[in-house]
Amino acid sequence: MIDINNHILPGMDDGAATLATTMEMASHAADNGITQIVATPSHQGGKYSNTKTDILGALNYVQSKLTDERTPIKILPGQVTRIYGDLLGDLKKGEILPLNETSHYVLLELPENHVPQYTIQLLFDMQIAGYMPILVHPERNLELRERPNLLHRLIMNGALAQLKATSLTGGAGKSTKRIAQQMLEANLVHFIASEARNAQQISALPEAYEEVRKQYGAQLLNQLMENANAATFGHYVEKEIPARIPARKQWKLFNR
């Protein structure tokens, strides 16, 4: 099992604060059947600035400690970048880390309350340049929650999306779980990741996968897990034709 979005590197953002927490997270991940973790420190957005060089240096240090402790986890490089206008230029210059450094899949975060006007053009330009944007936790973005058909447009235009595991398990609240389920049912999301900041949050990923198995069956579960592997190593990600979330479902969601 691969976790493609995890804040395991110590002292880089609001994830693991110390090496001890990092080691605890890795151990807990191994106990939960996770074999590989893409370390994804937050970048840009005015709060954190984690450069490619800093991330790779921290990752190499952590991996050496895990090897010393014989913890059976492989840490891979990555980054969650808050969307901004010059992102593509910095990506071309090698200043932004795709998943596993060598793939063409890039994790992007939208602002919490809106979708910037330049988003559609930026995601299109990224794909023309050979990159595949993955929007993380769209179910948490206020504008996408209120206008899920905007996400439909982004996915129809070629972008991919990743749910946060606790959104699907109910840990983020009932309304977030409902919108996460609706996005999943409408083929608007393609991955699930823990986005863990501590050891306790690691287990949300296998719990979310089990929720998928129970609610939607083994076929969708296998596809989501295979997609995580495919994106990490730069392979083609399977996706179904996205559907619009019916207006009636939207009304029910936002009037409860």
SULJOGI-V31781 format. One record per backbone hydrogen bond with DSSP energy under -1.0 kcal/mol. NH is the residue of the N-H (numbers start at 1). CO is the residue of the C=O. Records with the same first field share a line. If there is no record, write none. Layout:
NH = CO, CO
This chain:
3 = 36
6 = 38
7 = 196
8 = 6
11 = 16
16 = 7
22 = 18
23 = 19
24 = 20
25 = 21
26 = 22
27 = 23
28 = 24
29 = 25
30 = 26
31 = 27
32 = 28
33 = 30
34 = 29
35 = 1
36 = 1
37 = 74
38 = 3
39 = 76
40 = 6
43 = 80
44 = 48
55 = 51
56 = 52
57 = 53
58 = 54
59 = 55
60 = 56
61 = 57
62 = 58
63 = 59
64 = 60
65 = 61
66 = 62
67 = 63
68 = 64
69 = 65
71 = 66
73 = 71
74 = 35
76 = 37
78 = 39
80 = 41
81 = 107
82 = 43
83 = 109
87 = 84
90 = 86
91 = 87
92 = 88
93 = 89
94 = 91
95 = 90
99 = 105
100 = 77
101 = 98
102 = 100
103 = 99
106 = 132
108 = 134
109 = 81
119 = 116
122 = 118
123 = 119
124 = 120
125 = 121
126 = 122
127 = 123
128 = 124
129 = 125
130 = 127
131 = 126
132 = 104
134 = 106
135 = 160
136 = 108
137 = 162
140 = 137
141 = 138
142 = 112
145 = 141
146 = 142
147 = 143
150 = 147
152 = 148
153 = 149
154 = 150
155 = 151
156 = 152
157 = 153
158 = 155
159 = 154
160 = 133
162 = 135
163 = 191
165 = 193
167 = 164
169 = 165
170 = 166
172 = 166
173 = 170
177 = 173
178 = 174
179 = 175
180 = 176
181 = 177
182 = 178
183 = 179
184 = 180
185 = 181
186 = 182
187 = 184
188 = 183
190 = 161
191 = 161
193 = 163
195 = 5
202 = 199
204 = 201
205 = 202
207 = 203
208 = 204
209 = 205
210 = 206
211 = 207
212 = 208
213 = 209
214 = 210
215 = 211
216 = 212
217 = 213
221 = 217
222 = 218
223 = 219
224 = 220
225 = 221
226 = 222
227 = 223
228 = 224
229 = 225
230 = 226
231 = 227
232 = 228
233 = 229
234 = 231
235 = 230
243 = 186
250 = 246
251 = 247
252 = 248
253 = 249
254 = 250
